[in-house]
Amino acid sequence: MPTYDYECEKCGHKFEAFHSMTAESLKKCPKCNGKVKRLIGVGAGLIFKGSGFYATDYKKKDDKTESSGKSSSCSSCTPKSCSTCKK
């Protein structure tokens, strides 16, 4: 649940309120019962907790296929011309 910043239009009191995004905004100041407006904040940003992330956690696997068209069992062949690889 996010934290919202509010400011009273009557007394100028600034405060934070912690409530869900679907809940209605607060209407009254807790100090003077004056009308409050919700302020636009920058947010808390991204917070990482725990032991951390490593380069190997989501690393893509390297393709082992060769793009040159040569077979992995025969280094001198080309497709459809090697009797060893039967390509």
Rosetta silent file (secondary structure, phi, psi, omega in degrees, C-alpha in Angstrom):
SEQUENCE: MPTYDYECEKCGHKFEAFHSMTAESLKKCPKCNGKVKRLIGVGAGLIFKGSGFYATDYKKKDDKTESSGKSSSCSSCTPKSCSTCKK
SCORE:     score description
SCORE:     0.000 S_00000001
   1 L     0.000  138.233 -177.935    0.000    0.000    0.000 S_00000001
   2 L   -81.470  161.649  174.804    1.332    3.435   -0.878 S_00000001
   3 E  -104.461  130.363 -179.126    1.940    6.400    1.382 S_00000001
   4 E  -112.086  143.668  176.453    0.237    9.643    0.383 S_00000001
   5 E   -98.351  137.376  178.893    1.221   13.191    1.369 S_00000001
   6 E  -129.061  154.855  174.684   -1.479   15.653    2.385 S_00000001
   7 E  -138.852  134.023  179.410   -1.533   19.338    3.257 S_00000001
   8 E   -77.941  132.005  178.812   -4.231   21.245    5.104 S_00000001
   9 L   -77.091  -19.730 -177.047   -5.497   24.297    3.232 S_00000001
  10 L   -88.972  -53.636 -175.029   -6.540   25.963    6.496 S_00000001
  11 L  -106.340   -9.484  178.342   -3.594   25.522    8.873 S_00000001
  12 L    81.231    6.907  179.963   -0.856   24.329    6.481 S_00000001
  13 L   -65.776  127.718  176.803   -0.228   21.109    8.413 S_00000001
  14 E  -105.860  136.810  179.945    1.562   18.509    6.252 S_00000001
  15 E  -152.604  166.101  179.084    1.181   14.813    7.021 S_00000001
  16 E  -111.955  148.436  175.897    1.377   11.368    5.474 S_00000001
  17 E  -133.356  137.415 -178.314   -1.356    8.743    5.258 S_00000001
  18 E  -108.033  107.382  178.580   -0.890    5.065    4.471 S_00000001
  19 L  -152.901  166.358 -176.369   -3.875    3.581    2.625 S_00000001
  20 L   -69.115  162.285 -178.956   -4.732    1.499   -0.435 S_00000001
  21 L   -69.671  -25.216 -178.737   -4.974    2.995   -3.905 S_00000001
  22 L   -86.225  -11.886  179.134   -8.688    2.196   -4.098 S_00000001
  23 L   -73.955  151.932  178.288   -9.499    3.959   -0.818 S_00000001
  24 L   -69.141  150.823  176.352  -10.883    7.481   -0.949 S_00000001
  25 L   -66.774  154.039  177.460   -8.545   10.403   -0.297 S_00000001
  26 L   -69.328  149.399 -176.562   -8.672   11.993    3.133 S_00000001
  27 L  -111.820  -28.967 -173.037  -10.940   15.022    3.423 S_00000001
  28 E  -123.210  145.834  177.754  -10.164   16.536    6.861 S_00000001
  29 L   -72.953  136.036  178.882   -7.030   17.623    8.668 S_00000001
  30 L   -70.305  -17.005 -179.824   -6.304   15.630   11.854 S_00000001
  31 L   -89.799  -49.554 -172.323   -5.297   18.864   13.685 S_00000001
  32 L  -121.807    2.122 -177.266   -7.971   21.424   12.781 S_00000001
  33 L    63.495   18.972  176.733  -10.564   19.474   10.718 S_00000001
  34 L   -77.630  169.753 -179.269   -9.877   21.820    7.779 S_00000001
  35 E   -72.400  135.898  179.611  -10.010   20.733    4.150 S_00000001
  36 E  -113.777  154.710  173.331   -6.913   18.855    2.920 S_00000001
  37 E  -122.695  145.180  179.034   -5.457   18.348   -0.525 S_00000001
  38 E   -84.408  131.716 -178.846   -3.359   15.406   -1.624 S_00000001
  39 E   -90.826  151.410  176.530    0.105   16.363   -2.790 S_00000001
  40 L   -89.734  120.611 -178.485    1.857   14.811   -5.733 S_00000001
  41 L  -107.267  172.390  179.669    5.007   13.094   -4.520 S_00000001
  42 L   -87.299  -11.983 -179.761    7.994   11.550   -6.209 S_00000001
  43 L    86.610  172.622 -176.181    7.397    8.154   -4.660 S_00000001
  44 L   -88.239  -16.353 -177.445    9.733    5.922   -2.766 S_00000001
  45 L    82.485 -167.805 -176.854   11.543    4.500   -5.767 S_00000001
  46 L   -97.826  126.781 -178.248   12.735    0.961   -6.093 S_00000001
  47 L  -119.019  123.237  176.810   13.986   -0.745   -2.942 S_00000001
  48 L   -98.994  130.137  176.613   15.901   -4.011   -3.059 S_00000001
  49 L  -125.304  148.743  178.558   15.897   -6.117    0.098 S_00000001
  50 L   113.067 -164.498 -174.390   17.612   -9.395    0.710 S_00000001
  51 L   -77.080  -15.691  175.548   20.905  -10.930   -0.283 S_00000001
  52 L   114.029 -178.145 -179.417   20.905   -9.353   -3.727 S_00000001
  53 L  -116.944  148.503 -178.144   20.850  -10.287   -7.358 S_00000001
  54 L  -121.965  158.299 -178.686   23.562  -12.022   -9.289 S_00000001
  55 L   -63.382  -24.548 -177.736   24.518  -12.022  -12.965 S_00000001
  56 L   -89.242   -5.626 -176.913   23.651  -15.718  -13.192 S_00000001
  57 L   -63.585  -46.618 -175.873   20.104  -15.405  -11.794 S_00000001
  58 L  -127.437   26.988 -176.657   18.375  -14.502  -15.053 S_00000001
  59 L   -72.317  137.793  177.466   21.184  -14.876  -17.547 S_00000001
  60 L   -72.060  145.112  176.859   20.241  -16.124  -20.998 S_00000001
  61 L   -77.028  139.830  179.065   21.774  -19.385  -22.053 S_00000001
  62 L   -71.878  140.530  174.971   24.307  -19.106  -24.867 S_00000001
  63 L   -74.359  129.291  179.634   23.321  -20.667  -28.178 S_00000001
  64 L   -91.249   -6.072 -178.900   25.635  -23.577  -28.961 S_00000001
  65 L   -78.053  142.936  178.584   24.595  -23.689  -32.613 S_00000001
  66 L   -93.809  139.536 -177.640   27.014  -22.366  -35.162 S_00000001
  67 L   -91.394   -3.592 -176.523   25.709  -19.962  -37.738 S_00000001
  68 L   -80.187  -11.581  179.377   28.379  -20.759  -40.363 S_00000001
  69 L    92.874   -4.240  179.690   26.588  -23.913  -41.523 S_00000001
  70 L   -82.483  148.803  178.891   29.411  -26.271  -40.543 S_00000001
  71 L   -77.367  150.003  179.409   28.700  -29.403  -38.611 S_00000001
  72 L   -74.933  -19.824 -179.133   30.020  -29.712  -35.059 S_00000001
  73 L   -91.596  -16.107 -178.776   31.443  -33.179  -35.766 S_00000001
  74 L  -135.238  117.853 -173.095   33.310  -32.253  -38.939 S_00000001
  75 L   -81.385  -13.096 -175.893   35.239  -28.991  -39.154 S_00000001
  76 L  -108.983    1.876 -174.688   35.756  -28.936  -42.916 S_00000001
  77 L   -89.854  162.385  170.786   32.289  -29.789  -44.233 S_00000001
  78 L  -125.057  157.158 -177.919   29.520  -27.634  -45.626 S_00000001
  79 L   -55.328  138.916  175.613   25.836  -28.606  -45.659 S_00000001
  80 L    69.635   11.261  179.970   24.878  -31.299  -48.217 S_00000001
  81 L  -129.660    7.094 -176.766   28.463  -32.011  -49.238 S_00000001
  82 L  -108.415  125.443  178.443   29.915  -34.064  -46.379 S_00000001
  83 L   -79.907  -22.429  179.815   29.893  -37.849  -46.501 S_00000001
  84 L   -74.136  -46.250 -175.740   30.896  -38.080  -42.830 S_00000001
  85 L   -86.644  -17.666 -179.413   28.065  -35.952  -41.457 S_00000001
  86 L    60.660   41.769  177.994   25.474  -37.033  -44.076 S_00000001
  87 L   -99.210    0.000    0.000   24.176  -33.509  -44.470 S_00000001
